[in-house]
Amino acid sequence: MDGKKFGGFGKKLGNLDGDKSEDMRSREYRRYEEAEKLSREKHWYEKFTNFSGRIFKSKPFDDIEESLRNSVKFLGWNVDLNTIMPASLLGMLFSFILVLPVVATPLPTLFKFMAFVVPILVFTYLTFFPIIKARRKVINSSGDMILAVLYIVIYMRSSPNMEGALRFVAMNLKGEISRDFKRMLWDIEVGNYTNTRQALDDYKEVWRPYNKDFVESLNVIQSALQEGDRVRQKDLFSEAINSLLNSTQHRMKEYSRDLKNPVMLIQGMGVLLPVLLMILFPLISAFIGGSNLVYYLFAGYNVVLPLAVFGVMQQVLLTRPPTTSTELIESDILPPKGKLPVNIGGKIHEFPLWIASVLVFVILGFWPIQHYFGIIFGEATLSTNPSTVEVLRSLLLPLSISFSIGIYMIGGYSGRAKMKKKISEIESEFPQALFVLGDALSRGSPVEIAIDDAVRNTSGMEIKNMFQKISNNIKSMSMTFEKAVFDEEHGALREYPSYLIRSVMRAVRESSGKGTAIVSTTMKTISSYLKKMSDTQRKIEDLMADTISTMVFIAYGLAPIISGIAVGMGMVITDAFAVIGETFGDIGGATPGGGPVEGIGAGGMVDPTEIFNFQDAIPPEIIQIVVGIYFIQIAFIIGTFYIKLSEGNNPDMRNITIGRILLSGSFLYFLTVLILTTLFGGIIAELGGM
């Protein structure tokens, strides 16, 4: 069966296996050729190390020299290893000069100490920056590694040409891996490499220290090219993708097992530890007064603890094995970020949610904000024994921040998340639909009939609408299959901005010049590979289920309730101190000269007000504000950790999750503090009045 019977689908489309001189100057190649020229601009770290190297040079520490060499090569930076230490020392010197004025300010010793720690942190960060950047690149491109091998295998099953496969990956992926493949093609084009094998061998050596499974899959693919037996060649292609998927599943199993301790550490450090600290701070402030302790409370809760929890989270995520996730192509089909579509008079208007967010913050936060500004300017004071109304006022400040951010996060990204969920569902159905279409073509059905068969066999599935759109374009607009799928204005893929779906359909398009039999085989092969990848992803989700459920419990229940208990108990203890101070002050004032009454002092008992500074204890409102801000910080950290563990890189779902945690969690936090302070505060007030 020839390509003509395929409804014009077999027409040559700038075939990647065609004449190189013509193909290399194609529109798509010129695009990423220009992008590659722009990407040759030096990174700021390259510029800084080159500048520092002009002053002096020094060899890096022996323990990290090899890691730095691998990282610099992996990132493609032009950095001399002997300039890294000079850059770190120079950065430390600059930061030391900047923080030096802090010593002259009347700040507590803790903040001066933290200022002197900054230069050390700058030195450490600049020294290890290439290593950190390389590990981030591995994490960011983790899912793309699997897709890169998949795309190479898909392409080479029908067209065993490595250069064409590299270009296919470069044009259909995005992110770090895509840039790497574009750079390889650029280096081949300008003569840095004589052939694709040499370029790929060098690329494998760059990746070897970071992911040996990926390198091994590329080795198998290269071996397949040398195989003369076509059947054996196809088996090797299958082995390349299967081995990578199996190793990914095995590594994720080990990773999920090792996650228990880090999750427990985050639970203890980020959620349970604040309770103990918040109980201790009122006690300590009663001994030495709370004026300076406020700074320590703020530094501990809003600087040290969030940084510690964030550091643990980052360390855990940097070792996460690669998994795939749905990636959407930015287009006008996607809802805009931070805007809510509103139907007014039959027209869709995009309402900027930041306006609603600011209004919520102003409405809920106006009362506490104007009060605390009054305190700053000396027009009001903080009570050490606040009433229920004053507690409510202090609670409104973190509540207003949480609600305003939560509304923006949920409303501004829910549309994109729904679109991504819809596309993800279509991607999961794509293997079955592709097999149905390929099976119909293998029986000799024309493309119109094959598409109609696919529509009938996918009834009740989301992907049916895509095939229905293709069918309508062919019948009503007299389009070829290619136009019905890829047309920029009316093509079916315009409504489904998925990198995976678009790249698979391009792979099918590239095989079209070889006849419908090859197209049918390509579709069935791709269907098989996609099904294996989907099965692996489901197994990974099952392995992570226990950890994910724990993170959900921490994020939506434990964190806000424990934070509320911490604040509530801190307020109760402070209220108790205030009542004790007032009680003993009244007793002392009832005796001549303000001395102790009979039986107190004379009997060996000491007046507690002479030991404890009850009136100087940290005001409960300060405690509540500090912990309220900490809850907002921990919501961002835990929300990010939860989504990156469960779904990988999904910024839209991460923002929605953070918004949900802030809305539901802040409400729980508000209720917990209000109930505890009202219940125990009333009991303490009654005891004080006895």
DRENTOR-560316 format. One line per 8 residues: their letters; for each residue z, x, y of C-alpha. Coordinates in Angstrom, 1 decimal, padded with zeros to 4 digits, m for minus. Layout:
! residues N
A = Z/X/Y  ... .
//
This chain:
! residues 690
MDGKKFGG = 000.0/000.0/000.0  m000.9/001.6/003.3  000.7/001.5/006.7  m001.7/m001.2/008.1  m000.1/m003.9/005.9  003.2/m003.2/007.5  002.4/m005.1/010.6  001.5/m002.1/012.7 .
FGKKLGNL = 004.8/m000.4/011.6  002.9/002.5/010.1  001.3/003.5/013.3  002.0/007.1/014.3  004.9/007.2/016.8  005.1/010.8/018.0  005.8/011.9/014.4  008.4/014.7/014.4 .
DGDKSEDM = 006.4/016.4/011.7  003.2/016.6/013.8  001.9/019.3/016.0  004.8/021.4/017.3  003.2/022.3/020.6  002.7/018.6/021.4  006.0/017.4/019.9  008.2/020.0/021.6 .
RSREYRRY = 007.0/018.7/024.9  007.7/015.0/024.1  009.6/012.9/026.6  012.8/013.0/024.5  012.7/016.7/024.0  012.1/017.3/027.7  015.2/015.2/028.4  017.6/017.3/026.4 .
EEAEKLSR = 015.8/020.5/027.5  016.7/019.7/031.0  020.2/018.7/029.9  020.6/022.1/028.1  019.7/023.9/031.3  022.4/022.1/033.1  024.9/022.7/030.4  024.3/026.4/030.8 .
EKHWYEKF = 026.5/026.3/033.9  029.6/028.3/033.2  032.9/026.7/032.4  035.7/027.3/034.9  037.5/029.4/032.2  034.5/031.6/031.9  034.3/032.1/035.7  038.1/032.8/035.9 .
TNFSGRIF = 038.2/035.3/033.1  035.1/037.1/034.4  036.8/037.3/037.8  040.0/038.6/036.3  038.1/041.2/034.2  036.8/042.8/037.4  040.4/043.7/038.4  041.6/045.1/035.0 .
KSKPFDDI = 041.1/044.6/031.3  043.6/044.3/028.5  043.4/043.6/024.8  044.8/040.3/023.6  047.8/040.0/021.2  046.8/041.2/017.7  048.1/037.9/016.1  045.7/035.7/018.0 .
EESLRNSV = 042.8/038.1/018.6  040.8/036.7/015.6  041.5/033.1/016.6  040.4/033.7/020.1  037.2/035.4/018.9  036.4/032.5/016.7  037.2/029.9/019.4  035.1/031.6/022.1 .
KFLGWNVD = 032.1/031.8/019.7  032.7/028.2/018.5  032.6/027.0/022.1  029.6/029.1/023.1  031.4/030.7/026.0  030.4/034.0/027.5  034.0/035.4/027.6  035.1/039.0/026.9 .
LNTIMPAS = 038.3/038.9/024.9  039.6/041.8/027.0  039.6/039.5/030.1  041.7/036.7/028.7  045.1/038.5/029.1  044.3/039.5/032.7  043.3/035.9/033.5  046.6/034.7/032.0 .
LLGMLFSF = 048.7/037.2/034.0  046.8/036.4/037.2  047.4/032.7/036.6  051.1/033.3/036.0  051.3/035.3/039.3  049.6/032.6/041.3  051.8/029.9/039.9  054.9/032.0/040.5 .
ILVLPVVA = 053.9/032.3/044.2  053.4/028.5/044.4  056.8/027.6/042.9  058.8/030.3/044.8  059.5/028.0/047.8  061.3/025.6/045.4  064.2/028.1/045.2  064.8/027.7/048.9 .
TPLPTLFK = 065.1/023.9/048.7  068.4/022.1/048.1  067.5/020.9/044.7  069.7/021.0/041.6  069.7/024.1/039.5  067.9/022.3/036.7  064.8/021.7/038.8  064.8/025.3/040.0 .
FMAFVVPI = 065.0/026.5/036.4  062.1/024.1/035.5  060.1/025.6/038.4  060.5/029.1/037.0  059.4/027.9/033.6  056.0/026.8/035.1  054.6/030.3/035.3  055.5/031.0/031.7 .
LVFTYLTF = 053.8/027.7/030.7  050.7/028.6/032.8  050.5/032.0/031.1  050.8/030.5/027.6  048.2/027.8/028.4  045.6/030.2/029.7  046.1/032.5/026.8  045.7/029.8/024.2 .
FPIIKARR = 043.2/027.7/026.1  040.1/028.7/024.0  042.0/027.9/020.8  043.2/024.5/022.2  039.7/023.7/023.5  038.2/024.6/020.1  040.6/022.4/018.2  039.9/019.5/020.6 .
KVINSSGD = 036.2/020.0/020.0  036.8/019.8/016.2  038.8/016.5/016.7  036.3/015.0/019.1  033.3/015.8/016.8  035.1/014.9/013.6  033.3/011.7/012.9  030.0/013.1/014.1 .
MILAVLYI = 030.1/015.8/011.4  029.8/013.2/008.7  027.1/011.4/010.6  025.2/014.7/011.2  025.0/015.4/007.5  024.1/011.7/006.8  021.3/011.8/009.4  019.9/015.1/008.1 .
VIYMRSSP = 019.9/013.8/004.5  018.4/010.5/005.6  015.6/012.2/007.5  014.9/014.8/004.8  014.7/012.3/002.0  011.4/011.2/003.4  010.4/014.3/005.4  011.9/017.5/004.1 .
NMEGALRF = 011.5/019.4/007.3  014.6/021.1/008.7  013.5/021.4/012.3  012.6/017.7/012.4  015.9/016.9/010.9  017.7/019.0/013.5  015.8/017.2/016.3  016.6/013.8/014.7 .
VAMNLKGE = 020.3/014.6/014.8  020.2/015.9/018.3  018.5/012.8/019.6  020.6/010.2/017.7  024.1/011.6/018.0  026.2/012.1/021.1  029.0/014.4/022.0  029.8/017.9/020.8 .
ISRDFKRM = 027.7/018.0/017.6  024.6/016.6/019.5  025.0/019.3/022.1  025.3/022.0/019.4  022.1/020.9/017.7  020.3/020.6/021.1  021.4/024.2/021.8  020.1/025.4/018.5 .
LWDIEVGN = 016.7/023.8/019.2  016.7/025.3/022.7  017.5/028.8/021.3  014.7/028.4/018.8  012.3/027.3/021.6  013.1/030.3/023.9  013.0/032.8/021.0  016.7/033.5/020.4 .
YTNTRQAL = 016.1/032.6/016.8  012.9/033.1/014.8  013.3/030.0/012.6  015.6/027.1/012.0  017.2/028.8/008.9  018.4/031.7/011.0  019.8/029.3/013.6  021.5/027.1/011.1 .
DDYKEVWR = 023.1/030.1/009.3  024.6/031.3/012.6  025.8/027.8/013.3  027.5/027.6/009.8  029.4/030.8/010.5  030.7/029.4/013.8  032.0/026.3/012.0  033.4/028.0/008.9 .
PYNKDFVE = 036.9/028.7/010.3  037.2/025.1/011.3  035.7/022.9/008.6  034.5/024.5/005.3  033.5/021.2/003.9  030.9/020.6/006.7  029.5/024.2/006.1  029.3/023.6/002.4 .
SLNVIQSA = 027.3/020.4/002.9  024.9/022.2/005.1  024.6/024.9/002.4  023.7/022.3/m000.2  021.1/020.8/002.1  019.5/024.2/002.6  019.5/024.8/m001.2  017.7/021.5/m001.6 .
LQEGDRVR = 014.9/022.7/000.5  014.3/025.6/m001.9  014.3/023.3/m004.9  010.8/022.6/m006.3  011.8/019.7/m008.5  011.7/016.6/m006.3  014.3/014.7/m008.4  016.7/017.7/m008.3 .
QKDLFSEA = 016.1/017.9/m004.6  017.1/014.3/m004.0  020.2/014.9/m006.2  021.2/017.8/m004.0  020.8/015.7/m000.9  023.1/013.1/m002.4  025.6/015.8/m003.4  025.7/017.0/000.2 .
INSLLNST = 026.9/013.7/001.7  029.0/012.8/m001.4  031.0/016.1/m001.4  031.7/015.7/002.3  032.9/012.1/001.9  035.1/013.0/m001.1  036.7/016.0/000.6  037.3/013.8/003.7 .
QHRMKEYS = 039.1/011.2/001.5  041.1/013.9/m000.2  042.2/015.6/003.1  043.1/012.2/004.5  045.3/011.5/001.5  047.2/014.7/002.1  047.3/014.0/005.8  048.8/010.5/005.4 .
RDLKNPVM = 051.5/012.0/003.0  052.4/014.6/005.6  052.6/012.1/008.4  056.0/010.7/007.4  058.0/013.4/009.0  056.2/013.5/012.3  056.4/009.7/012.6  060.1/009.9/011.9 .
LIQGMGVL = 060.5/012.6/014.5  058.7/010.5/017.1  060.8/007.6/016.1  064.0/009.6/016.4  063.1/011.7/019.4  061.3/009.1/021.4  063.2/005.9/020.6  066.6/006.5/019.0 .
LPVLLMIL = 067.6/009.6/020.9  067.5/007.8/024.3  070.2/005.4/023.1  072.7/008.3/022.5  071.7/010.0/025.8  072.1/006.8/027.8  075.6/006.3/026.3  076.6/009.9/027.1 .
FPLISAFI = 075.4/009.9/030.7  077.8/007.3/032.1  080.7/009.1/030.3  079.7/012.5/031.7  079.2/011.0/035.2  082.7/009.5/035.0  084.1/013.0/034.5  082.0/015.0/037.1 .
GGSNLVYY = 080.5/012.3/039.3  077.0/011.0/039.2  075.4/012.3/042.4  073.7/015.3/040.8  073.5/013.8/037.3  070.8/011.4/038.6  068.4/014.3/038.9  069.2/015.4/035.3 .
LFAGYNVV = 068.8/011.9/034.0  065.4/011.7/035.7  064.3/015.1/034.4  065.5/014.4/030.9  064.1/010.9/030.5  060.9/011.0/032.6  059.8/014.6/032.2  061.3/016.4/029.2 .
LPLAVFGV = 061.4/013.6/026.6  057.8/012.3/027.3  056.5/015.8/027.2  058.2/016.5/023.9  057.0/013.3/022.3  053.5/013.9/023.7  053.5/017.5/022.3  054.5/016.3/018.8 .
MQQVLLTR = 051.8/013.6/019.0  049.1/016.1/020.0  050.0/018.5/017.3  049.8/015.8/014.7  046.4/014.5/016.0  044.9/018.0/016.1  045.2/018.2/012.3  043.7/014.8/011.6 .
PPTTSTEL = 040.7/014.9/009.1  037.3/013.6/010.3  036.6/009.9/010.0  033.7/007.8/011.4  034.1/005.1/014.0  031.7/002.7/015.8  030.1/004.4/018.9  028.4/002.2/021.4 .
IESDILPP = 025.5/003.2/023.6  026.3/002.6/027.3  023.9/m000.1/028.6  023.9/m003.2/030.8  024.6/m005.3/027.6  028.1/m003.9/027.5  030.7/m005.6/029.7  031.7/m003.3/032.7 .
KGKLPVNI = 035.0/m001.5/032.5  037.9/m002.9/034.6  036.1/m006.2/035.4  036.5/m009.7/034.0  033.4/m012.0/033.8  034.1/m015.3/035.4  031.7/m018.3/035.3  031.5/m019.9/038.7 .
GGKIHEFP = 028.8/m022.6/039.3  026.9/m021.6/036.3  026.7/m018.0/037.3  028.6/m015.1/035.9  030.6/m013.1/038.5  032.4/m009.9/037.6  035.8/m010.0/039.1  037.5/m006.6/039.6 .
LWIASVLV = 040.8/m006.8/037.8  042.5/m004.1/039.9  042.8/m006.8/042.6  044.7/m009.1/040.2  046.8/m006.1/039.0  047.8/m005.2/042.6  048.7/m008.8/043.4  050.9/m009.0/040.3 .
FVILGFWP = 052.6/m005.8/041.2  053.2/m006.9/044.8  054.5/m010.4/043.8  056.9/m009.2/041.1  057.9/m005.9/042.8  058.2/m006.8/046.4  061.9/m007.8/046.2  063.1/m004.6/044.4 .
IQHYFGII = 060.7/m002.3/046.3  061.9/m003.4/049.8  065.5/m003.1/048.6  065.1/000.5/047.3  063.2/001.5/050.4  066.2/000.2/052.3  068.4/002.5/050.2  066.1/005.5/051.0 .
FGEATLST = 066.4/004.8/054.7  070.1/004.2/054.6  070.0/000.5/055.2  071.4/m000.5/051.8  073.5/000.9/049.0  073.6/000.8/045.2  076.5/m001.0/043.6  078.5/000.6/040.8 .
NPSTVEVL = 079.3/m002.8/039.5  076.1/m004.9/040.0  076.0/m008.6/039.7  073.5/m010.4/037.4  071.2/m011.0/040.4  071.2/m007.3/041.2  070.5/m006.4/037.6  067.6/m008.9/037.7 .
RSLLLPLS = 066.3/m007.2/040.8  066.3/m003.8/039.2  064.6/m005.1/036.1  061.7/m006.5/038.2  060.5/m003.1/039.2  059.5/m001.7/035.7  058.4/m005.3/034.8  056.0/m005.4/037.8 .
ISFSIGIY = 054.5/m002.0/036.8  054.2/m003.0/033.1  052.6/m006.4/033.9  050.1/m005.1/036.4  049.0/m002.2/034.2  048.9/m004.5/031.1  046.8/m007.2/032.8  044.3/m004.6/033.9 .
MIGGYSGR = 044.1/m002.9/030.5  043.7/m006.1/028.5  041.5/m008.0/030.8  039.4/m005.0/031.9  038.5/m003.8/028.3  038.8/m006.9/026.1  035.1/m007.7/026.5  034.0/m004.3/025.5 .
AKMKKKIS = 036.5/m004.3/022.5  035.0/m007.7/021.3  031.5/m006.2/021.5  032.6/m003.2/019.6  034.3/m005.3/016.9  031.1/m007.4/016.6  028.9/m004.2/016.3  031.4/m002.7/013.8 .
EIESEFPQ = 031.1/m005.9/011.7  027.3/m005.6/011.8  027.4/m002.0/010.8  029.5/m002.9/007.8  026.9/m005.5/006.8  024.0/m003.2/007.6  023.8/m001.5/004.1  023.4/m004.9/002.3 .
ALFVLGDA = 020.9/m006.2/004.8  018.9/m003.0/004.7  018.8/m003.1/000.9  017.5/m006.7/001.0  014.8/m005.7/003.4  013.8/m002.7/001.4  013.7/m004.7/m001.8  011.4/m007.3/m000.3 .
LSRGSPVE = 009.0/m004.6/001.0  009.0/m002.9/m002.5  007.6/m006.1/m004.0  004.7/m005.9/m001.6  005.8/m008.6/000.9  004.4/m008.3/004.4  006.9/m007.4/007.1  007.1/m010.9/008.4 .
IAIDDAVR = 008.0/m012.3/005.0  010.4/m009.4/004.3  012.3/m010.1/007.6  012.5/m013.9/006.8  013.9/m013.0/003.4  016.5/m010.8/005.1  017.4/m013.7/007.4  017.9/m016.1/004.4 .
NTSGMEIK = 019.9/m013.6/002.4  022.3/m012.7/005.2  023.2/m016.3/006.0  026.7/m016.5/007.3  026.7/m012.8/008.3  026.7/m011.5/011.8  023.7/m009.3/011.2  021.6/m012.4/010.5 .
NMFQKISN = 021.1/m012.8/014.3  019.6/m009.3/014.6  017.0/m010.0/011.9  016.3/m013.4/013.4  015.6/m011.8/016.7  013.2/m009.4/015.1  011.5/m012.3/013.3  011.2/m014.3/016.5 .
NIKSMSMT = 009.7/m011.3/018.4  007.1/m010.8/015.7  006.1/m014.5/015.4  006.4/m015.7/019.0  005.5/m012.6/021.0  003.0/m011.1/018.5  004.9/m007.8/018.4  004.6/m005.1/015.7 .
FEKAVFDE = 007.8/m004.4/013.8  008.4/m001.3/015.9  008.1/m003.2/019.2  010.2/m006.1/017.8  013.0/m003.6/017.1  012.7/m000.9/019.8  011.1/m002.6/022.8  013.2/m001.8/025.9 .
EHGALREY = 013.1/m005.3/027.3  012.9/m007.6/024.3  013.7/m005.4/021.3  016.4/m006.6/018.9  018.3/m003.3/019.3  018.8/m003.9/023.0  021.4/m006.6/022.1  023.1/m004.3/019.6 .
PSYLIRSV = 023.9/m001.0/021.3  025.0/000.9/018.2  024.2/004.6/017.7  024.4/004.2/013.9  022.0/001.2/013.7  019.6/002.7/016.2  019.4/006.1/014.4  019.0/004.4/011.0 .
MRAVRESS = 016.1/002.3/012.3  014.6/005.4/013.8  014.8/007.1/010.4  013.0/004.2/008.9  010.4/004.4/011.7  009.8/008.1/011.0  009.0/007.4/007.3  006.6/004.6/008.3 .
GKGTAIVS = 003.5/006.8/008.4  003.8/007.5/004.7  003.3/003.8/003.7  005.6/000.9/002.8  006.6/002.3/m000.6  008.3/005.3/001.2  009.7/002.9/003.8  011.2/000.7/001.1 .
TTMKTISS = 012.7/003.7/m000.7  014.1/005.1/002.6  015.8/001.7/003.3  017.4/001.6/m000.1  018.5/005.2/000.1  020.1/004.7/003.5  021.7/001.5/002.3  023.4/003.5/m000.5 .
YLKKMSDT = 024.6/006.3/001.8  026.0/003.8/004.3  027.8/001.9/001.6  029.4/005.1/000.3  030.5/006.0/003.9  031.9/002.5/004.4  033.8/002.6/001.1  035.3/006.0/002.1 .
QRKIEDLM = 036.4/004.6/005.4  038.1/001.6/003.7  040.0/003.9/001.3  041.1/006.0/004.3  042.4/002.9/006.0  044.3/002.0/002.9  045.9/005.4/002.8  047.0/005.1/006.4 .
ADTISTMV = 048.3/001.5/006.1  052.0/002.4/005.7  052.0/004.8/008.6  050.1/002.4/010.8  052.5/m000.5/010.0  055.4/001.8/011.0  053.7/002.7/014.3  053.1/m001.0/015.0 .
FIAYGLAP = 056.8/m001.8/014.4  057.9/001.1/016.6  055.5/000.2/019.4  055.9/m003.6/019.6  059.5/m004.0/018.4  061.8/m001.0/018.1  060.8/000.9/021.3  061.4/m002.0/023.8 .
IISGIAVG = 064.5/m003.3/022.1  066.1/000.1/021.7  065.2/000.9/025.3  066.8/m002.4/026.4  069.9/m001.7/024.3  070.2/001.8/025.9  070.0/000.4/029.4  072.2/m002.6/028.6 .
MGMVITDA = 075.0/m000.5/027.0  074.8/002.1/029.8  075.3/m000.7/032.3  078.1/m002.2/030.3  079.9/001.2/030.1  079.4/001.8/033.9  080.7/m001.7/034.6  083.7/m001.0/032.5 .
FAVIGETF = 084.4/002.2/034.4  084.1/000.3/037.7  086.6/m002.3/036.6  089.0/000.3/035.3  088.8/002.2/038.6  089.4/m000.9/040.6  092.3/m001.9/038.4  094.2/001.4/038.6 .
GDIGGATP = 093.4/001.6/042.3  095.1/m001.7/042.8  098.1/m000.6/040.7  098.4/002.6/042.7  098.1/000.8/046.0  101.0/m001.6/045.0  103.6/001.2/045.0  105.1/002.8/048.1 .
GGGPVEGI = 102.9/005.8/049.0  100.3/004.8/046.5  102.1/006.5/043.7  102.1/005.3/040.1  104.3/002.4/039.0  107.3/002.8/036.8  106.3/003.7/033.3  103.1/005.4/034.4 .
GAGGMVDP = 103.5/009.0/035.2  107.2/008.9/034.7  106.6/008.1/031.1  104.2/010.9/030.7  101.0/008.9/031.3  098.4/010.1/033.8  096.6/007.8/036.1  093.0/007.7/034.8 .
TEIFNFQD = 091.6/007.6/038.3  092.9/011.2/038.8  090.8/012.4/035.9  087.7/010.1/036.0  085.5/009.6/039.0  084.8/006.0/038.3  083.4/005.2/041.7  081.0/008.1/041.5 .
AIPPEIIQ = 079.5/007.2/038.1  075.7/006.7/038.0  074.8/003.3/039.3  073.5/001.0/036.6  070.4/000.2/038.6  069.4/003.9/038.5  069.9/004.0/034.8  067.7/000.9/034.4 .
IVVGIYFI = 064.9/002.3/036.6  064.8/005.6/034.8  064.7/004.1/031.3  062.2/001.4/032.5  059.8/004.1/033.6  060.4/006.0/030.4  059.4/002.8/028.4  056.1/002.7/030.3 .
QIAFIIGT = 055.5/006.4/029.5  056.4/006.0/025.8  054.1/002.9/025.6  051.1/005.0/026.7  052.0/007.8/024.2  052.7/005.5/021.2  049.7/003.3/022.0  047.4/006.3/022.1 .
FYIKLSEG = 048.9/007.8/018.9  048.6/004.5/017.1  044.9/004.0/017.9  043.9/007.6/017.3  045.6/007.5/013.9  044.1/004.2/012.9  040.6/004.2/014.5  040.0/007.7/015.8 .
NNPDMRNI = 038.4/007.9/019.3  038.3/004.3/020.6  039.2/004.3/024.3  038.6/000.6/024.8  040.9/m000.4/022.0  043.5/002.2/023.1  043.7/000.7/026.5  044.0/m002.9/025.1 .
TIGRILLS = 046.8/m001.7/022.7  048.7/000.0/025.6  048.3/m003.2/027.6  049.7/m005.3/024.8  052.6/m003.0/024.2  053.4/m003.1/028.0  053.2/m006.9/028.2  055.1/m007.8/025.1 .
GSFLYFLT = 057.4/m004.8/025.1  058.5/m005.1/028.7  059.3/m008.8/028.1  061.5/m007.9/025.1  063.0/m005.1/027.2  063.7/m007.5/030.0  065.4/m010.0/027.7  067.5/m007.4/025.9 .
VLILTTLF = 068.9/m005.9/029.0  069.6/m009.3/030.6  071.3/m010.7/027.5  073.5/m007.6/027.0  074.6/m007.2/030.6  075.2/m010.9/031.0  077.2/m011.2/027.8  079.3/m008.1/027.9 .
GGIIAELG = 079.4/m007.9/031.7  081.0/m011.3/031.7  083.6/m010.2/029.1  084.4/m007.1/031.1  084.7/m009.0/034.3  087.2/m011.4/032.7  089.3/m008.5/031.3  089.3/m006.9/034.8 .
GM = 090.6/m010.1/036.3  093.5/m010.4/033.9 .
//
